[in-house]
Amino acid sequence: MSTFEKAQADIKTLKSRPGNDDMLFLYAHYKQGSAGDVSGKRPGMLDMVGRAKYDAWAKLEGLDSAEAQARYVSKVKELLKADG
């Protein structure tokens, strides 16, 4: 199991849900680390959550997947420490 995969499992052990900014960070870095640059159409104006997720991922365009995974792992460790 890679550290990226372990972080994906570890994040599910948090006692409390991270804030929206942290959730968007995790989502975007997970997607960039696992799927690469953003794909698909940007969701419409009525889908505010989908649009925010898409925009967060789009901001990482060009970021190397290994770097995105490293940032994801670092954020998960930070959240686990704060949740402790």
N, C-alpha and C positions, 0 to 999 in steps of 0.2 A: 504494500500500500504506500503510495507516495504521500508526501507531506500535504499536498493539495487535497488528495482524497481524504486524508485524516482530518484536515481542517473542515471539510464538508460534513463529516460525521460529528466532529466536536461542536460545531455551531449549533447543532440540534440539542445539545445538552444545556444550553443557557436557561437559567431560571426565569429571566425576563426578556421580553422581545426588545431588540435594539431599536433605537429611534429611526425615523424615516431616512435621515441622511446616511446613517450607517447601513441601513438596508439597501439603499440605492448603490452605495459604494460596493457592498458585497455582491449585489446582483450584477453590476456592470463588470466588475473584475472577474467574477465567475464566468460570465458569458465570454469576455475577451480571452480569458485563459483557456476556455474549453472549446469555443467555436470560432474565435478570431474576430475580425472586424464585423461591425454591425451589418445586418442584412435585412431584407424585407422593407416594406413601406412603413413610414412613420404613422402610428395610430392617429385617428381623428381627434378633434378637439374635445369630444364628449368622453373619450377614454383617457381621463387625466392620469390614472395610475400607469397605464400602458405607455402613454406618451412620456412620462417622467422616466420610466425604466429605459425606454428606447433612447431618449436624449442622454441619459447618464452613460449608456453603453457607447453611443456615437462619439462622445467626448474622448473616448479611449482609442479611437481609430488610429492604427499604425503602431500601437503599443505591442511589443513582443509578448507572445503568450506566456513565456516563462516569467517575465517581469510581472505580468498581470497576476499570475498564480502566486508569485512571491508576495505581492502586496496583499492579496486575499488572505494568505496564511498569516501574515503579520497582523492584519486587522482582526482576524479571528482570535489570535493569541491575546491581543489588546482587550477585546470584548470579554474573553473568558477571565482574564485577570481582574477586570473591573467588576465582573459578575460574582467573582469568588466569594 
